[in-house]
Amino acid sequence: MKLKRSMEVWKMGLVSYLDALKLQEKLLMERKANKIPDTLLSLQHPPTYTLGKRQTDHNILVPEAELKALGAELHYTQRGGDVTFHGPHQAILYPIISLRGIGYGARKYVEGLESAMIGLASIYGVKALSGGKDRTGVWVEDKKIGAIGVRITHGITSHGLAFNIDPDLNYYKHIVPCGIADKGVTSLKMESGMELPGDEVIQEQLVQCFAESFGFSSLKWKEDELVSLEDGDVK
């Protein structure tokens, strides 16, 4: 009989990047110690630019002061990948899951993230494809619709994926997205050409696509998690 995989899903709304990062670090240690089940954070960020562990500052095209003037933050992270943008109307998933528990290696995990975003795009009639090993993420022709930047620590994942529902794409003009100079970015709104349902509906669909991609048949939804990081507690 096939083992039933279960996962907790936290619907968190708009969360600052640093708060989400601290929460991931806490949950990662708890997952490593088997204190919590596989967990998926579903959220959005205020305007934020992040760099991966290679710290490719040259792919930020304006001084940090100009980014702040736009109302955006800049953060250096330990994830893989290059510079990217996060903001409202972009669906973020941060999986805190045990790859050993589901029998996945790093490459298969990334392919699973890509598959989830491709599945979401297909719901709205958009043909998205994996970029393969040379262009990680999900693409509609030569335009990126979904980015991936992951970290794997002791077989436990953190960071994750970002899928453009309808963010302000002007923010991407200030960076070389994912370090690829000759490609553009796009969104589900632009590619589908249709009136989309609310972001919450689309994020739930993305969660379902993620669950299908990784074989999670049982989801426990936890809404409006309040994060108190002063004491390192989640309420």
C-alpha positions in Angstrom: 0.0 0.0 0.0 1.3 3.4 -0.9 2.4 5.5 2.0 0.2 8.5 2.7 2.3 11.7 2.8 1.0 14.6 4.9 2.0 18.2 5.1 1.1 21.3 7.1 0.4 24.5 5.0 0.6 27.9 6.6 -1.3 30.6 4.8 0.5 33.7 6.0 -0.5 36.7 3.8 2.1 39.5 3.5 5.2 38.9 5.5 8.5 40.8 5.6 11.4 39.0 4.2 13.5 38.9 7.4 10.5 37.6 9.4 10.0 34.8 6.9 13.7 34.0 6.9 13.9 33.8 10.7 10.8 31.6 10.7 12.3 29.3 8.2 15.5 28.9 10.2 13.4 28.0 13.3 11.2 25.5 11.5 14.2 24.0 9.7 15.8 23.1 13.1 12.5 21.7 14.3 12.0 19.6 11.2 15.6 18.3 11.5 14.8 17.2 15.1 11.5 15.6 13.9 9.5 18.0 16.1 7.3 19.1 13.3 5.9 17.5 10.1 6.8 18.6 6.6 5.6 22.2 6.4 4.9 24.6 3.5 4.8 28.4 4.0 2.5 30.2 1.5 2.9 34.0 1.5 3.9 37.2 -0.2 6.5 39.8 0.5 6.6 43.6 0.4 9.0 44.9 -2.4 12.3 43.1 -1.7 15.4 42.3 -3.7 17.5 39.3 -2.6 20.9 38.0 -3.6 22.0 34.4 -3.4 25.1 33.1 -1.7 27.3 34.0 -4.6 26.5 37.7 -3.8 26.5 38.8 -7.5 26.2 42.5 -6.7 27.0 43.5 -10.2 23.6 42.3 -11.3 22.0 45.1 -9.2 22.0 48.0 -11.7 21.4 50.9 -9.3 22.7 51.9 -5.8 21.0 50.4 -2.8 19.9 53.9 -1.9 17.8 54.0 -5.1 16.2 50.7 -4.2 15.2 52.0 -0.8 13.8 55.1 -2.5 11.5 52.8 -4.4 10.3 51.4 -1.1 12.2 48.1 -1.6 14.6 46.3 0.8 17.8 44.5 -0.2 18.9 41.3 1.6 21.8 38.9 1.2 20.8 35.2 1.6 22.4 31.7 1.7 20.1 30.3 -1.0 21.2 29.3 -4.4 20.6 31.4 -7.5 21.2 35.0 -8.4 19.5 38.3 -7.7 15.7 38.3 -7.8 12.7 40.5 -6.8 9.8 39.6 -4.5 6.7 41.8 -4.1 3.0 41.9 -3.8 1.0 39.7 -6.3 3.8 37.2 -6.4 3.1 33.8 -4.9 5.9 32.5 -2.6 6.2 29.0 -1.3 8.9 28.1 1.2 8.9 24.3 1.8 10.5 23.0 5.0 10.5 19.4 4.1 12.8 16.3 4.5 14.1 15.2 1.1 15.2 11.9 2.7 11.6 11.4 3.8 10.3 11.6 0.2 13.3 10.0 -1.4 14.4 13.0 -3.5 17.8 14.4 -4.4 18.5 18.0 -5.0 18.0 18.0 -8.8 14.7 16.0 -8.5 13.5 18.5 -5.9 14.1 21.5 -8.2 12.4 19.7 -11.0 9.4 19.1 -8.7 9.2 22.9 -7.9 9.3 23.6 -11.6 6.5 21.1 -12.2 4.3 22.7 -9.6 4.6 26.1 -11.3 4.1 24.6 -14.8 0.9 22.9 -13.4 -0.4 26.2 -12.1 0.3 28.1 -15.4 -1.6 25.3 -17.3 -4.7 25.9 -15.2 -4.9 29.3 -17.0 -4.0 28.1 -20.4 -0.4 29.3 -20.2 2.2 26.9 -21.6 5.2 27.2 -19.3 8.3 25.1 -19.5 11.3 24.2 -17.4 14.5 26.0 -18.4 16.6 22.9 -17.7 19.9 22.8 -16.0 21.2 26.0 -17.7 18.1 28.2 -16.9 16.6 27.1 -13.6 13.0 28.2 -13.2 9.9 28.2 -15.3 9.6 30.1 -18.6 7.1 31.2 -21.2 9.2 31.3 -24.3 12.1 33.7 -23.4 10.4 35.2 -20.4 10.6 34.0 -16.8 7.4 33.5 -14.9 8.7 31.5 -12.0 12.0 31.7 -10.1 13.6 29.1 -7.8 16.3 29.6 -5.2 16.7 26.8 -2.6 18.9 25.8 0.3 19.2 22.3 1.6 20.7 21.8 5.1 21.1 18.2 6.4 18.5 17.0 3.9 15.9 19.7 5.0 14.8 22.3 2.5 14.3 26.1 2.9 13.7 29.1 0.7 11.9 27.9 -2.4 9.9 29.4 -5.4 8.4 32.6 -6.5 5.6 32.7 -9.1 4.6 35.9 -10.8 0.8 36.3 -10.6 0.6 40.1 -11.4 3.5 41.9 -9.7 4.8 45.3 -10.8 7.3 44.2 -13.4 9.0 47.7 -13.3 10.9 46.5 -10.3 12.8 44.1 -12.5 14.3 47.0 -14.5 16.8 47.7 -11.7 18.4 44.2 -11.7 19.6 41.5 -14.1 16.9 39.0 -13.0 18.6 35.7 -12.0 21.8 36.9 -13.7 20.4 36.3 -17.2 20.8 39.6 -19.2 19.2 38.7 -22.5 15.9 37.3 -21.1 12.8 39.0 -19.8 10.2 38.4 -17.1 6.5 38.0 -17.3 3.4 37.2 -15.2 0.3 35.0 -15.3 -1.8 38.1 -15.9 0.2 39.1 -18.9 0.4 35.6 -20.4 -3.2 34.5 -19.8 -4.8 37.8 -20.9 -7.7 37.1 -18.6 -9.3 38.4 -15.4 -7.7 36.4 -12.7 -9.3 35.3 -9.4 -7.8 36.8 -6.2 -4.2 36.0 -5.2 -5.4 33.8 -2.3 -7.2 31.5 -4.8 -4.2 31.2 -7.0 -1.8 30.6 -4.1 -4.1 27.8 -2.9 -3.9 26.3 -6.4 -0.2 26.6 -6.4 -0.1 24.7 -3.1 -2.3 22.0 -4.6 0.1 21.8 -7.6 3.0 21.5 -5.2 1.3 18.7 -3.2 0.6 16.8 -6.4 4.2 17.2 -7.7 5.6 15.8 -4.5 3.0 13.2 -3.6 1.5 14.9 -0.6 -2.1 13.5 -0.4 -3.1 15.0 3.0 -2.8 18.7 3.7 -3.5 20.4 7.0 -4.2 24.1 6.5 -3.3 26.6 9.1 -4.4 30.1 8.4 -3.2 33.5 9.6 -0.2 32.2 11.6 1.2 35.0 13.8 4.9 34.9 14.0 6.6 36.3 17.2 10.3 36.3 16.5 11.5 38.2 19.5 11.5 35.0 21.6 11.8 32.7 18.6 8.3 31.5 19.1 5.4 30.9 16.7 2.0 31.6 18.1 
